[in-house]
Amino acid sequence: MNTTSSDGHDEYHALLARRDAMRLRQQLLSPSARPDSGAGPWGTAARRAHGQPYDGAADQQIITRQLPLVTPFGKLIGHLYDAMFERHPYLRSLFPDSMEFQRVHLERAFWYLIEHLDQPREVADFCARLGRDHRKLGVQPVHFEVFEQALAEALRRSAGPRWSEEMEQAWLRMVRFAVGAMVDGAAGALAEPPYWNGTVTAHELRGPDLAVLRVRPAEPFPYQAGQYTRIQTPLLPLTWRPYSIACAPRPDGELEFHVRRTAPGGVSDALVTRTRAGDQLRLGPAQGSMVLDGEPARDVLIVAGGTGWATARALLEELSRRPLHRSTHLFVGARTLDELYDTAALARLEKNCSWLRVVPVIGEESGAAESGSVADAVARRGDWSGHTAYVSGPPMMVTATVYGLTALSLPPDRIHHDPVDGTLPPAARPSRAGAPVAITGG
C-alpha cells in the first residue's frame, strides 16, 4: 500500500471533518441560517429559476431521442474523465488506481437519471441520499462544476458534427437537477459523520470464497433492517463497495456482513482473504429502502438468493421482534446444498417462528422442497397478489423474480428489492428498479 498516499487521504478527510464541524457549529449558533450549499448554478432541487419546477419529462424526450449519438456510454464516460483530469490533474488523486468501478457506476447513474427523469421527485430523493453518502469521498460543490464542464466537453467529443445545443443543454439541466439534490442531501446531513470507523470483531470463513464478518462501529451507527452500507478497507484506499447488513439493529451495536469473493484484487477479495479480527474498516451511511413497514398490513413474501440471504435474515430478525406476526413465506435459493452457508440461523428462525414457512430452492439438485430457479419456484407456489414482497440476491435473480411477481398481479409498489446493476440492456430492466448500483462486492 502507498503509505504516503494513504496518509494524504486521511489528512484530507480530517480537514473535511473539521470544516463540517465548524459549519455545524455555525448552524447551531444561528438556527435560522441555511447551510451553505455551494456557489454555482444549483439551488434547492425542488426550486428552479423564476420559481418554475424542473420539466424532467421534456428533457427526457430530448435526451432519449439523441441517445444514439452518445451511446454506448463507455466512450462518453472515457471522454468525460479525460477532460476532467486534463483540466484538473489533482482530482485524479481522489479516485482509486482502477477507474473501472467508477466508470460502471457512472454509466448506471446516467441510465437511472434518463429512465426516471419524468419523475423528478423520485430522482431528487434518490440523489439527496447519494449526496449524503458522497460526503465520505470528500466531494465538494466545486467538484460538480468541474464535472459539468467535463460532461459538456465529452458530449461534444462523442457526438462530433451531430452535436447540438439542444442536446447539450438537456443533459446539463438533468445533471444540475441531480446535483442540486445531492448538494441539498449533503447539507442536510451535517449532524452525522461522513463515515464511521469500525473494528472487525470476528471473521469466519464459510467456504473458500465466502466470509461472515462482525464489525463494531466506534460510535452508534443508525440503520434499519434491510439496509446496506458501503465499506472501505485500508488495504484499498478510496475504494468503497456496498454490502447488505445481515442483522437487525442489536443492543451492542455490532453489525454483520456476508461477503462473497467475486474477483481477485477487489474489496471482496480483501475482506474474505486478507482481513482478520482487530482490523479497521470504514462504513458509509446506511442506505436503501428495502425496509419493513411500521406494522405490516399484509402477509410477507421474502425471496433471497446467494448472499442476498443477508438482507432476508435481517428482515426476519426484525419481524420476529414484533408483537403482530404476519404470515411469512421465505424462498431461499442456492446453486448447491453446500452454498446454503447459514443453515443454523435459518433453522433457528424456522423453529422459533411459527408464522414462517421456508422453501429451499437448490439449483437442479433433488432433495429440496423445490429445484430450478428461485423465480420459477415462486411462480409455481401460488397467488402472491395480496402480499408485500422483498427480493434480494444476484441481479439476474432479482430481475427475473420481480418480473414474475409483476406478471402474477403483485403491484410494483409492493415489490421491494435491492438495486439491480447495469448488466441488462435497458429494454430488459424493470421499469422502476431501485438505485443504479448492485449490493455485491468487487
C-alpha positions, 0 to 999 in steps of 0.5 A: 500500500502507498503509505504516503498516499494513504496518509494524504487521504486521511489528512484530507478527510480530517480537514473535511471533518473539521470544516463540517464541524465548524459549519455545524457549529455555525448552524447551531449558533444561528438556527435560522441560517441555511447551510451553505450549499455551494456557489454555482448554478444549483439551488434547492432541487425542488426550486428552479429559476423564476420559481418554475419546477424542473420539466424532467419529462421534456428533457427526457424526450430530448435526451432519449431521442439523441441517445444514439449519438452518445451511446454506448456510454463507455466512450462518453464516460472515457471522454468525460474523465479525460477532460476532467483530469486534463483540466484538473490533474489533482482530482485524479488523486481522489479516485482509486488506481482502477477507474473501472468501478467508477466508470460502471457506476457512472454509466448506471447513474446516467441510465437511472437519471434518463429512465426516471427523469419524468419523475423528478421527485423520485430522482431528487430523493434518490440523489439527496441520499447519494449526496449524503453518502458522497460526503465520505469521498470528500466531494465538494460543490466545486467538484460538480462544476468541474464535472459539468464542464467535463460532461459538456466537453465529452458530449461534444467529443462523442457526438462530433458534427451531430452535436447540438445545443439542444442536446447539450443543454438537456443533459446539463439541466438533468445533471444540475437537477441531480446535483442540486439534490445531492448538494441539498442531501449533503447539507442536510446531513451535517449532524452525522459523520461522513463515515464511521470507523469500525473494528472487525470483531470476528471473521469466519470463513464459510467456504473458500470464497465466502466470509461472515464478518462482525464489525463494531462501529466506534460510535452508534451507527443508525440503520434499519433492517434491510439496509446496506452500507458501503465499506472501505478497507485500508488495504484499498484506499478510496475504494468503497463497495456496498454490502447488505447488513445481515442483522437487525439493529442489536443492543451492542451495536455490532453489525454483520456482513456476508461477503462473497469473493467475486474477483481477485484484487477487489474489496471482496477479495480483501475482506474474505482473504486478507482481513482478520479480527482487530482490523479497521474498516470504514462504513458509509451511511446506511442506505436503501429502502428495502425496509419493513413497514411500521406494522405490516398490513399484509402477509410477507413474501421474502425471496433471497438468493446467494448472499442476498440471504443477508438482507432476508435474515435481517428482515426476519430478525426484525419481524420476529421482534414484533408483537403482530406476526404476519404470515411469512413465506421465505424462498431461499435459493442456492446453486448447491446444498453446500452454498446454503452457508447459514443453515443454523440461523435459518433453522433457528428462525424456522423453529422459533417462528411459527408464522414462517414457512421456508422453501429451499430452492437448490439449483437442479439438485433433488432433495429440496422442497423445490429445484430450478430457479428461485423465480420459477419456484415462486411462480409455481407456489401460488397467488402472491397478489395480496402480499408485500414482497422483498427480493434480494440476491444476484441481479439476474435473480432479482430481475427475473423474480420481480418480473414474475411477481409483476406478471402474477398481479403483485403491484410494483409498489409492493415489490421491494428489492435491492438495486439491480446493476447495469448488466441488462440492456435497458429494454430488459430492466424493470421499469422502476428498479431501485438505485443504479448500483448492485449490493455485491462486492468487487 
